[in-house]
């Protein structure tokens, strides 16, 4: 009886922790979408597209704010992020990767961020999707 009572208590505790984690994840996602909606027009469209590409290419990455900009994390650590050029008062927006990204290449040199402009074509978005999938470890053979 004592063992069963302990099991039930442990399960209840885990249930509450899981519920809090789900609430936190939903709040983080809402914060990211609110931040995107508050961006100036051109960057808002880019950020929405980035959000769509990231959530499609790597659905296991969780949206969360990263230095006040949209980021996408695995186990709480940001893997990739979008920086609004207009908010940062720069010529272009950027899409970047943190050291958590699985992008290491032979030769010791690889890009960690990319300029992203409103004239990005479908080939650009496909490339972004490929990079995100690779960064998240969602590519075959990895």
Backbone as ProteinMPNN parsed JSONL, in Angstrom:
{"seq_chain_A": "XXXXXXXXXXXXXXXXXXXXXXXXXXXXXXXXXXXXXXXXXXXXXXXXXXXXXXXXXXXXXXXXXXXXXXXXXXXXXXXXXXXXXXXXXXXXXXXXXXXXXXXXXXXXXXXXXXXXXXXXXXXXXXXXXXXXXXXXXXXXXX", "coords_chain_A": {"N_chain_A": [[0.821, -1.194, 0.0], [1.917, 1.247, 0.801], [3.92, 1.586, -1.117], [2.379, 1.856, -3.443], [0.99, 4.219, -2.839], [3.152, 5.98, -2.781], [3.93, 5.796, -5.471], [1.661, 6.916, -6.74], [1.789, 9.501, -5.709], [4.225, 10.403, -6.795], [3.604, 10.259, -9.543], [1.581, 12.204, -9.664], [3.044, 14.483, -9.011], [4.814, 14.571, -11.197], [2.952, 14.958, -13.195], [2.016, 17.548, -12.618], [4.378, 18.977, -13.03], [4.807, 18.497, -15.752], [2.544, 19.73, -16.765], [3.034, 22.398, -16.044], [5.325, 22.848, -17.584], [4.258, 22.618, -20.161], [2.51, 24.792, -20.118], [4.365, 26.859, -19.855], [5.76, 26.577, -22.273], [3.717, 27.183, -24.104], [3.253, 29.842, -23.391], [5.747, 30.964, -24.041], [5.737, 30.586, -26.843], [3.559, 32.22, -27.506], [4.622, 34.692, -26.748], [6.671, 34.974, -28.65], [5.18, 35.103, -31.042], [3.736, 37.456, -30.529], [5.82, 39.3, -30.446], [6.7, 39.146, -33.092], [4.403, 40.117, -34.395], [4.545, 42.758, -33.578], [6.596, 43.855, -35.002], [8.069, 46.06, -37.52], [6.565, 46.446, -40.811], [8.038, 45.113, -43.157], [9.961, 43.478, -41.862], [8.233, 42.059, -40.244], [6.87, 40.409, -42.048], [9.045, 38.858, -42.954], [9.82, 37.638, -40.519], [7.537, 36.178, -39.893], [7.571, 34.344, -41.98], [10.004, 33.063, -41.476], [9.349, 31.904, -39.014], [7.365, 30.112, -39.85], [8.882, 28.442, -41.574], [10.84, 27.407, -39.801], [9.271, 26.084, -37.838], [8.151, 24.146, -39.414], [10.333, 22.752, -40.579], [11.725, 21.914, -38.336], [10.003, 20.768, -36.095], [10.396, 20.066, -33.462], [11.807, 22.07, -32.243], [11.375, 24.643, -29.926], [9.593, 27.677, -29.849], [10.908, 30.686, -28.48], [11.689, 33.771, -26.823], [14.701, 35.432, -27.615], [17.111, 37.412, -26.604], [15.18, 39.399, -26.894], [14.153, 38.924, -29.41], [12.722, 36.696, -31.935], [13.396, 33.315, -31.248], [14.43, 29.852, -31.44], [14.35, 26.941, -29.677], [16.012, 24.014, -28.349], [15.51, 21.83, -25.811], [15.514, 24.006, -24.057], [17.691, 25.543, -24.863], [18.692, 27.92, -27.173], [18.741, 27.364, -30.633], [18.472, 28.465, -33.197], [17.779, 31.758, -34.567], [16.016, 34.852, -35.269], [16.813, 38.119, -36.247], [15.602, 41.314, -36.267], [16.246, 43.637, -38.684], [15.288, 46.249, -38.942], [14.4, 46.872, -36.346], [16.85, 46.671, -35.029], [18.098, 48.72, -36.254], [19.585, 48.343, -38.618], [20.865, 47.606, -41.91], [19.861, 45.254, -42.976], [17.967, 42.323, -42.068], [18.742, 39.463, -40.001], [19.268, 35.928, -39.98], [20.208, 33.574, -37.752], [22.446, 31.198, -36.121], [23.084, 29.516, -33.074], [25.814, 28.329, -30.96], [24.732, 25.892, -30.243], [23.679, 24.755, -32.481], [23.815, 22.181, -34.909], [25.877, 22.469, -37.021], [28.5, 22.213, -37.727], [31.219, 22.015, -39.955], [33.603, 20.28, -42.02], [36.959, 21.435, -42.228], [36.886, 23.628, -40.647], [35.457, 26.068, -40.9], [32.453, 27.784, -41.083], [29.304, 29.312, -41.79], [27.523, 31.306, -39.397], [25.485, 33.064, -39.328], [23.083, 34.693, -41.465], [22.368, 37.182, -43.884], [19.136, 38.446, -44.436], [16.68, 39.34, -46.629], [13.778, 41.175, -47.811], [13.325, 40.411, -50.409], [13.736, 37.708, -50.648], [13.725, 34.586, -52.282], [11.942, 31.518, -53.207], [13.875, 29.492, -53.332], [15.725, 30.421, -51.501], [14.245, 30.235, -49.113], [13.912, 27.468, -49.014], [16.543, 26.698, -48.628], [17.002, 27.849, -46.12], [15.25, 26.25, -44.625], [16.517, 23.748, -44.937], [18.96, 24.25, -43.614], [18.004, 24.76, -41.018], [16.824, 22.275, -40.367], [19.113, 20.698, -40.388], [20.636, 21.98, -38.392], [19.071, 21.438, -36.198], [19.433, 18.777, -36.0], [17.889, 17.112, -37.55], [18.323, 15.672, -39.91], [18.668, 13.062, -42.325], [20.766, 10.305, -41.526], [22.245, 11.487, -39.543]], "CA_chain_A": [[0.0, 0.0, 0.0], [2.789, 2.416, 0.872], [4.572, 1.733, -2.414], [1.386, 2.381, -4.391], [0.756, 5.613, -2.465], [4.332, 6.717, -3.237], [3.832, 5.855, -6.939], [0.626, 7.892, -7.09], [2.3, 10.828, -5.363], [5.241, 10.714, -7.799], [2.909, 10.513, -10.804], [0.9, 13.489, -9.543], [4.094, 15.495, -9.06], [5.262, 14.623, -12.588], [1.86, 15.541, -13.971], [2.038, 18.998, -12.392], [5.584, 19.506, -13.681], [4.56, 18.459, -17.193], [1.535, 20.754, -17.051], [3.72, 23.695, -15.963], [6.21, 22.944, -18.743], [3.405, 22.878, -21.327], [2.044, 26.178, -19.995], [5.522, 27.71, -20.131], [6.02, 26.502, -23.714], [2.651, 27.939, -24.776], [3.494, 31.266, -23.121], [6.907, 31.35, -24.847], [5.293, 30.668, -28.241], [2.72, 33.416, -27.608], [5.529, 35.841, -26.684], [7.345, 35.078, -29.946], [4.208, 35.584, -32.032], [3.446, 38.859, -30.211], [6.994, 40.073, -30.868], [6.646, 39.192, -34.552], [3.309, 41.016, -34.768], [4.917, 44.132, -33.242], [7.695, 44.3, -35.867], [7.714, 46.851, -38.702], [5.988, 45.645, -41.895], [8.934, 44.229, -43.905], [10.521, 42.466, -40.967], [7.128, 41.21, -39.767], [6.656, 39.381, -43.076], [10.19, 37.948, -42.897], [9.78, 36.862, -39.276], [6.45, 35.184, -40.015], [8.03, 33.279, -42.876], [11.014, 32.316, -40.729], [8.619, 31.093, -38.031], [6.728, 29.018, -40.594], [9.92, 27.526, -42.059], [11.47, 26.722, -38.665], [8.339, 25.146, -37.199], [7.929, 23.039, -40.35], [11.57, 21.986, -40.762], [12.167, 21.353, -37.06], [8.887, 20.951, -35.162], [10.826, 19.82, -32.089], [12.356, 23.301, -31.67], [10.327, 25.419, -29.257], [9.77, 29.123, -29.947], [11.116, 31.452, -27.255], [12.403, 35.009, -27.088], [16.151, 35.369, -27.487], [17.513, 38.818, -26.627], [14.047, 40.193, -27.341], [13.823, 38.588, -30.793], [12.285, 35.3, -32.043], [14.394, 32.261, -31.239], [13.866, 28.503, -31.467], [15.227, 26.222, -28.756], [15.943, 22.579, -28.073], [15.786, 21.612, -24.389], [15.744, 25.293, -23.421], [18.841, 26.254, -25.419], [18.367, 28.428, -28.505], [19.498, 26.787, -31.74], [18.476, 29.449, -34.272], [17.067, 32.97, -34.194], [15.809, 35.907, -36.253], [17.067, 39.468, -35.74], [14.979, 42.334, -37.101], [17.15, 44.71, -39.085], [14.677, 47.546, -38.666], [14.439, 47.081, -34.893], [18.258, 46.857, -34.678], [18.573, 49.869, -37.042], [20.586, 47.845, -39.552], [20.454, 47.578, -43.313], [19.16, 44.009, -43.279], [17.685, 41.411, -40.963], [19.6, 38.283, -40.043], [18.84, 34.65, -39.436], [21.457, 33.025, -37.266], [22.519, 29.953, -35.374], [23.91, 29.555, -31.869], [26.729, 27.187, -30.895], [23.952, 24.667, -30.056], [23.301, 24.234, -33.8], [24.657, 21.096, -35.41], [26.269, 22.904, -38.365], [29.945, 22.113, -37.911], [31.666, 21.446, -41.229], [35.028, 20.005, -42.128], [37.723, 22.587, -42.678], [36.939, 24.598, -39.575], [34.835, 27.351, -41.213], [31.07, 27.718, -41.54], [28.534, 30.512, -41.466], [26.645, 31.208, -38.241], [24.321, 33.921, -39.569], [22.856, 35.037, -42.86], [21.523, 38.347, -44.145], [17.834, 38.025, -44.961], [15.982, 40.526, -47.127], [12.386, 40.965, -48.214], [13.237, 39.831, -51.756], [14.125, 36.288, -50.595], [12.896, 33.741, -53.149], [11.635, 30.18, -52.671], [15.122, 28.74, -53.15], [16.294, 30.906, -50.24], [13.483, 29.651, -48.004], [14.234, 26.046, -48.972], [17.874, 26.61, -48.028], [16.816, 28.112, -44.691], [14.655, 25.038, -44.068], [17.555, 22.718, -44.878], [19.889, 24.613, -42.547], [17.311, 24.573, -39.737], [16.712, 20.834, -40.126], [20.454, 20.219, -40.057], [21.008, 22.555, -37.1], [18.285, 20.751, -35.165], [19.766, 17.357, -36.026], [16.781, 16.4, -38.191], [18.654, 15.245, -41.257], [18.957, 11.622, -42.394], [22.153, 9.902, -41.38], [22.933, 12.237, -38.486]], "C_chain_A": [[0.868, 1.263, 0.0], [3.467, 2.675, -0.467], [3.615, 2.344, -3.43], [1.091, 3.856, -4.102], [1.926, 6.484, -2.929], [4.318, 6.865, -4.758], [2.826, 6.915, -7.365], [1.089, 9.322, -6.814], [3.332, 11.286, -6.395], [4.589, 11.045, -9.141], [2.202, 11.864, -10.783], [1.901, 14.63, -9.649], [4.586, 15.671, -10.5], [4.199, 15.265, -13.473], [1.825, 17.054, -13.84], [3.229, 19.628, -13.092], [5.39, 19.551, -15.196], [3.556, 19.529, -17.599], [2.168, 22.147, -17.019], [4.63, 23.895, -17.165], [5.406, 23.246, -19.999], [2.882, 24.309, -21.297], [3.169, 27.152, -20.325], [5.829, 27.736, -21.623], [4.975, 27.289, -24.497], [2.846, 29.44, -24.582], [4.684, 31.775, -23.94], [6.52, 31.525, -26.313], [4.437, 31.914, -28.455], [3.576, 34.679, -27.572], [6.23, 36.069, -28.018], [6.385, 35.634, -30.997], [3.838, 37.05, -31.781], [4.599, 39.755, -30.654], [7.017, 40.211, -32.386], [5.575, 40.176, -34.999], [3.646, 42.483, -34.51], [6.034, 44.682, -34.133], [7.194, 45.199, -36.989], [7.358, 45.936, -39.872], [6.938, 44.665, -42.577], [9.501, 43.112, -43.05], [9.449, 41.548, -40.414], [6.89, 40.078, -40.761], [7.804, 38.368, -43.077], [10.116, 37.046, -41.664], [8.671, 35.814, -39.313], [6.888, 34.028, -40.888], [9.094, 32.423, -42.203], [10.333, 31.387, -39.732], [7.982, 29.88, -38.707], [7.758, 27.978, -41.03], [10.521, 26.727, -40.904], [10.52, 25.699, -38.059], [7.998, 23.968, -38.108], [9.157, 22.141, -40.436], [12.029, 21.303, -39.477], [11.079, 21.556, -36.013], [9.261, 20.7, -33.702], [11.496, 21.034, -31.452], [11.208, 24.142, -31.132], [10.597, 26.911, -29.412], [9.98, 29.744, -28.564], [11.882, 32.717, -27.603], [13.886, 34.842, -26.76], [16.676, 36.788, -27.672], [16.418, 39.695, -27.227], [13.617, 39.951, -28.778], [13.399, 37.118, -30.851], [13.47, 34.322, -32.091], [13.691, 30.91, -31.173], [14.846, 27.59, -30.736], [14.965, 24.724, -28.714], [16.379, 22.413, -26.621], [16.19, 22.92, -23.704], [16.891, 26.107, -23.975], [18.561, 26.637, -26.867], [19.333, 27.853, -29.533], [19.597, 27.79, -32.883], [17.585, 30.624, -33.877], [16.962, 33.932, -35.367], [16.086, 37.238, -35.572], [16.49, 40.462, -36.741], [15.975, 43.436, -37.41], [16.583, 46.079, -38.761], [14.688, 47.849, -37.174], [15.873, 47.368, -34.449], [18.885, 48.05, -35.399], [19.752, 49.487, -37.943], [20.0, 47.78, -40.954], [19.646, 46.349, -43.671], [18.915, 43.225, -42.007], [18.621, 40.217, -41.079], [18.882, 37.068, -39.474], [20.115, 33.951, -39.026], [21.304, 31.763, -36.451], [23.44, 30.122, -34.18], [24.896, 28.386, -31.915], [26.01, 25.847, -30.652], [23.573, 24.011, -31.381], [24.311, 23.198, -34.261], [25.07, 21.411, -36.856], [27.756, 22.731, -38.661], [30.286, 21.416, -39.227], [33.156, 21.177, -41.167], [35.734, 21.256, -42.623], [37.727, 23.726, -41.669], [36.317, 25.953, -39.865], [33.424, 27.125, -41.72], [30.354, 28.973, -41.083], [27.662, 30.269, -40.235], [25.466, 32.164, -38.344], [24.293, 34.34, -41.026], [22.019, 36.308, -42.937], [20.246, 37.845, -44.794], [17.068, 39.281, -45.355], [14.589, 40.162, -47.619], [12.263, 40.378, -49.614], [13.709, 38.374, -51.801], [13.163, 35.46, -51.442], [12.687, 32.365, -52.521], [12.887, 29.335, -52.46], [15.804, 29.144, -51.844], [15.588, 30.256, -49.065], [13.72, 28.152, -47.894], [15.59, 25.831, -48.311], [17.799, 26.85, -46.519], [16.245, 26.871, -44.012], [15.669, 23.916, -43.926], [18.539, 22.99, -43.743], [19.27, 24.39, -41.167], [17.214, 23.09, -39.398], [18.069, 20.265, -39.713], [20.888, 20.713, -38.677], [20.302, 21.849, -35.957], [18.587, 19.265, -35.101], [18.696, 16.508, -36.663], [17.094, 15.99, -39.621], [19.0, 13.762, -41.254], [20.454, 11.362, -42.247], [22.906, 10.641, -40.297], [22.453, 11.773, -37.156]], "O_chain_A": [[0.583, 2.223, -0.715], [3.582, 3.819, -0.907], [3.99, 3.239, -4.187], [0.958, 4.652, -5.032], [1.718, 7.597, -3.413], [4.653, 7.928, -5.282], [3.108, 7.722, -8.251], [0.813, 10.236, -7.591], [3.308, 12.441, -6.821], [4.982, 12.007, -9.801], [2.221, 12.589, -11.777], [1.631, 15.634, -10.308], [4.754, 16.798, -10.964], [4.516, 16.024, -14.389], [1.628, 17.764, -14.826], [3.104, 20.699, -13.686], [5.763, 20.528, -15.845], [3.697, 20.159, -18.647], [1.871, 22.983, -17.873], [4.699, 24.996, -17.71], [5.835, 24.055, -20.823], [2.816, 24.967, -22.335], [2.945, 28.157, -21.0], [6.125, 28.794, -22.178], [5.314, 27.987, -25.452], [2.627, 30.22, -25.509], [4.642, 32.883, -24.473], [6.926, 32.495, -26.954], [4.574, 32.592, -29.474], [3.288, 35.638, -28.289], [6.371, 37.206, -28.468], [6.745, 36.535, -31.754], [3.649, 37.806, -32.735], [4.375, 40.846, -31.179], [7.322, 41.284, -32.906], [5.818, 40.988, -35.892], [3.085, 43.364, -35.162], [6.381, 45.859, -34.027], [6.028, 45.117, -37.373], [7.796, 44.786, -39.921], [6.659, 43.466, -42.572], [9.522, 41.95, -43.456], [9.719, 40.378, -40.141], [6.728, 38.923, -40.366], [7.571, 37.165, -43.188], [10.326, 35.837, -41.758], [8.845, 34.698, -38.823], [6.614, 32.868, -40.58], [9.089, 31.199, -42.34], [10.699, 30.218, -39.618], [8.054, 28.763, -38.195], [7.536, 26.777, -40.877], [10.694, 25.513, -41.01], [10.92, 24.566, -37.792], [7.599, 22.909, -37.624], [9.042, 20.917, -40.374], [12.648, 20.24, -39.521], [11.21, 22.414, -35.14], [8.516, 21.084, -32.8], [11.734, 21.037, -30.244], [10.193, 24.328, -31.804], [11.707, 27.369, -29.138], [9.312, 29.373, -27.599], [12.641, 32.737, -28.571], [14.264, 34.205, -25.777], [16.682, 37.304, -28.79], [16.704, 40.624, -27.982], [12.797, 40.698, -29.31], [13.681, 36.364, -29.92], [14.407, 34.49, -32.872], [12.497, 30.838, -30.884], [16.011, 27.474, -31.116], [13.868, 24.245, -28.998], [17.483, 22.809, -26.248], [17.099, 22.937, -22.873], [17.055, 27.265, -23.591], [18.232, 25.782, -27.689], [20.55, 27.85, -29.348], [20.663, 27.957, -33.476], [16.75, 30.513, -32.98], [17.72, 33.84, -36.333], [15.644, 37.463, -34.445], [16.849, 40.45, -37.918], [16.489, 44.091, -36.503], [17.32, 46.975, -38.349], [14.962, 48.983, -36.782], [16.091, 48.218, -33.586], [20.058, 48.361, -35.189], [20.758, 50.191, -38.024], [18.789, 47.888, -41.145], [18.822, 46.399, -44.585], [19.578, 43.441, -40.992], [19.221, 39.987, -42.129], [18.012, 37.177, -38.609], [21.01, 33.752, -39.847], [20.198, 31.322, -36.135], [24.465, 30.799, -34.27], [24.819, 27.545, -32.811], [26.607, 24.786, -30.834], [23.189, 22.841, -31.406], [25.513, 23.333, -34.027], [24.671, 20.718, -37.791], [28.211, 23.076, -39.752], [29.721, 20.376, -39.565], [33.878, 21.77, -40.365], [35.151, 22.047, -43.364], [38.484, 24.685, -41.817], [36.609, 26.915, -39.155], [33.212, 26.371, -42.67], [30.752, 29.614, -40.11], [27.13, 29.176, -40.046], [24.54, 32.088, -37.536], [25.309, 34.346, -41.721], [21.082, 36.496, -42.16], [20.276, 36.923, -45.609], [16.836, 40.168, -44.533], [14.269, 38.99, -47.816], [11.192, 39.891, -49.976], [14.043, 37.863, -52.87], [11.945, 35.608, -51.34], [13.194, 32.086, -51.435], [12.953, 28.548, -51.515], [16.392, 28.306, -51.162], [16.233, 29.78, -48.131], [13.728, 27.613, -46.787], [15.766, 24.897, -47.528], [18.445, 26.152, -45.737], [16.708, 26.483, -42.94], [15.686, 23.212, -42.916], [18.909, 22.08, -43.001], [19.933, 23.892, -40.257], [17.491, 22.692, -38.266], [18.155, 19.448, -38.796], [21.444, 19.95, -37.887], [20.867, 21.681, -34.876], [18.057, 18.562, -34.241], [18.588, 15.318, -36.367], [16.195, 15.967, -40.461], [19.565, 13.26, -40.283], [21.288, 12.1, -42.772], [24.11, 10.437, -40.147], [22.904, 12.275, -36.127]]}, "name": "protein", "num_of_chains": 1, "seq": "XXXXXXXXXXXXXXXXXXXXXXXXXXXXXXXXXXXXXXXXXXXXXXXXXXXXXXXXXXXXXXXXXXXXXXXXXXXXXXXXXXXXXXXXXXXXXXXXXXXXXXXXXXXXXXXXXXXXXXXXXXXXXXXXXXXXXXXXXXXXXX"}
